[in-house]
């Protein structure tokens, strides 16, 4: 398995993104944007409301890249970015696991700015609502998880138990309609 490194320039309007292309011996190419490029892509996607570009940025799952990207995000784009994250989580809750690192790290990195915004509660009302709904469901889900865990444990115990020699393998009573008493 050999890798070849090359630089690819992708320019659109006034901004350029540098991709590091990795090519393996079979000729398949994998592109990975550099951290500075990801930050520029994120800022451009939020400013222009480019859904596809934002999806490309959000496909990054490494926390170090996410943290470095969000550190470079201009503060005026933090609230709109959080709004985009909330929209995606609300529209497709199964993506929460993938988007939660972006949300968590964004809140951590920009907490000082967010605390200084006077109408932050109104601007992030959808985020508050999302958190409250999830928090309200937690006790019910915890009880359900406990019950399911108990049932799975019981079934696993039944599978591992060896049958006793004294157990009857057939039915205890057989009813025959043809027999008269």
C-alpha positions as CSV (number, residue, x, y, z in Angstrom):
1,X,0.0,0.0,0.0
2,X,1.7,3.2,-1.1
3,X,0.5,6.7,-0.9
4,X,1.2,9.6,-3.2
5,X,0.6,13.2,-2.0
6,X,-0.4,16.0,-4.3
7,X,-2.0,19.4,-4.0
8,X,-5.3,20.2,-5.7
9,X,-6.6,23.8,-6.0
10,X,-10.4,24.3,-5.9
11,X,-11.2,28.0,-6.5
12,X,-14.6,29.5,-6.5
13,X,-15.2,33.3,-6.7
14,X,-12.7,35.0,-4.3
15,X,-11.7,32.1,-2.1
16,X,-9.5,29.0,-2.6
17,X,-9.5,25.7,-0.8
18,X,-6.4,23.5,-0.8
19,X,-7.1,19.8,-0.7
20,X,-4.5,17.2,0.1
21,X,-5.2,14.3,-2.2
22,X,-4.1,10.8,-1.2
23,X,-3.9,8.2,-3.9
24,X,-3.3,4.6,-3.1
25,X,-1.7,2.0,-5.4
26,X,-5.1,1.0,-6.9
27,X,-5.7,4.6,-8.1
28,X,-8.5,5.4,-5.7
29,X,-8.3,9.0,-4.5
30,X,-9.3,10.2,-1.1
31,X,-9.4,14.0,-0.4
32,X,-8.9,15.5,2.9
33,X,-9.1,19.3,3.3
34,X,-6.5,21.0,5.6
35,X,-7.8,22.5,8.8
36,X,-7.4,26.1,7.5
37,X,-9.4,25.1,4.5
38,X,-12.1,23.5,6.5
39,X,-12.5,26.7,8.5
40,X,-12.8,28.7,5.3
41,X,-15.2,26.3,3.9
42,X,-17.3,26.4,7.0
43,X,-17.4,30.2,7.0
44,X,-18.3,30.3,3.3
45,X,-21.0,27.7,3.8
46,X,-22.6,29.6,6.7
47,X,-22.4,33.0,4.9
48,X,-23.8,31.8,1.6
49,X,-26.2,29.2,3.2
50,X,-24.7,26.6,0.9
51,X,-26.2,23.3,2.2
52,X,-23.9,21.0,0.2
53,X,-20.7,22.7,1.3
54,X,-21.9,22.7,4.9
55,X,-22.6,19.0,4.6
56,X,-19.1,18.4,3.3
57,X,-17.6,20.3,6.3
58,X,-19.9,18.5,8.8
59,X,-18.8,15.1,7.5
60,X,-15.5,15.6,9.4
61,X,-15.7,13.6,12.6
62,X,-12.3,14.1,14.2
63,X,-12.5,16.2,17.3
64,X,-9.1,17.9,16.8
65,X,-10.2,19.1,13.3
66,X,-13.6,20.2,14.6
67,X,-12.0,22.1,17.5
68,X,-9.4,23.8,15.2
69,X,-12.1,24.6,12.6
70,X,-14.4,26.2,15.2
71,X,-11.7,28.2,16.8
72,X,-11.2,29.9,13.4
73,X,-14.9,30.5,12.8
74,X,-15.7,34.2,13.0
75,X,-17.9,35.0,16.0
76,X,-20.6,36.7,13.9
77,X,-21.1,33.3,12.2
78,X,-21.4,31.3,15.5
79,X,-25.1,31.8,16.1
80,X,-26.1,31.1,12.4
81,X,-23.9,28.0,12.5
82,X,-25.6,26.7,15.6
83,X,-29.0,27.4,14.0
84,X,-27.9,25.2,11.0
85,X,-26.8,22.4,13.3
86,X,-30.2,22.5,15.2
87,X,-32.1,22.5,11.9
88,X,-30.2,19.4,10.8
89,X,-30.7,17.6,14.2
90,X,-34.4,18.4,14.2
91,X,-35.0,17.3,10.6
92,X,-33.1,14.1,11.0
93,X,-32.6,13.0,14.7
94,X,-30.5,10.0,13.6
95,X,-27.7,12.5,12.7
96,X,-27.4,13.7,16.3
97,X,-24.5,11.4,17.0
98,X,-22.5,12.8,14.1
99,X,-23.5,16.5,14.8
100,X,-23.2,16.5,18.6
101,X,-19.4,16.9,18.6
102,X,-19.8,20.0,16.4
103,X,-22.5,21.4,18.7
104,X,-20.6,20.6,21.9
105,X,-17.3,22.0,20.8
106,X,-18.8,25.1,19.3
107,X,-20.5,25.9,22.6
108,X,-17.3,25.3,24.5
109,X,-15.0,27.3,22.1
110,X,-17.4,30.3,21.8
111,X,-18.9,30.3,25.3
112,X,-17.6,33.8,26.1
113,X,-19.1,35.3,22.9
114,X,-22.4,33.5,23.4
115,X,-22.6,34.7,27.0
116,X,-22.1,38.3,25.8
117,X,-24.9,38.2,23.2
118,X,-27.9,40.0,24.8
119,X,-30.8,38.1,23.1
120,X,-29.1,34.7,23.0
121,X,-32.0,32.9,24.6
122,X,-34.3,34.1,21.8
123,X,-31.8,33.5,19.0
124,X,-31.1,29.9,20.2
125,X,-34.6,29.1,21.3
126,X,-34.7,26.1,18.9
127,X,-31.6,24.7,20.6
128,X,-33.1,25.2,24.1
129,X,-36.3,23.5,22.9
130,X,-34.4,20.6,21.4
131,X,-32.5,20.1,24.7
132,X,-35.6,20.2,26.8
133,X,-37.4,17.7,24.6
134,X,-34.5,15.3,24.8
135,X,-34.1,15.8,28.5
136,X,-37.9,15.1,29.1
137,X,-37.6,11.8,27.2
138,X,-34.5,10.7,29.2
139,X,-36.3,9.2,32.3
140,X,-38.7,7.2,30.0
141,X,-35.8,5.9,27.9
142,X,-33.8,5.0,31.0
143,X,-36.6,2.9,32.4
144,X,-37.1,1.3,29.0
145,X,-33.4,0.6,28.7
146,X,-33.5,-1.0,32.2
147,X,-36.4,-3.3,31.3
148,X,-34.8,-4.3,28.0
149,X,-31.5,-5.0,29.8
150,X,-33.3,-7.2,32.3
151,X,-35.0,-9.1,29.5
152,X,-31.9,-9.6,27.5
153,X,-30.0,-10.8,30.6
154,X,-32.8,-13.2,31.5
155,X,-32.7,-14.6,27.9
156,X,-29.0,-14.9,28.0
157,X,-29.2,-16.8,31.3
158,X,-31.8,-19.2,29.9
159,X,-29.5,-19.9,26.9
160,X,-26.5,-20.7,29.1
161,X,-28.4,-23.0,31.5
162,X,-28.1,-26.7,30.9
163,X,-31.3,-28.7,31.0
164,X,-31.9,-30.8,34.1
165,X,-32.1,-34.6,33.6
166,X,-35.3,-34.7,35.5
167,X,-37.1,-32.3,33.1
168,X,-39.7,-33.9,30.9
169,X,-39.0,-33.2,27.3
170,X,-42.5,-33.9,26.1
171,X,-45.9,-32.6,27.1
172,X,-47.1,-33.5,30.6
173,X,-50.7,-34.2,29.7
174,X,-52.1,-35.2,26.3
175,X,-55.8,-34.7,25.5
176,X,-57.3,-37.2,23.1
177,X,-60.9,-36.5,22.1
178,X,-61.5,-40.1,20.9
179,X,-61.0,-41.6,24.3
180,X,-64.2,-42.0,26.4
181,X,-64.0,-42.1,30.1
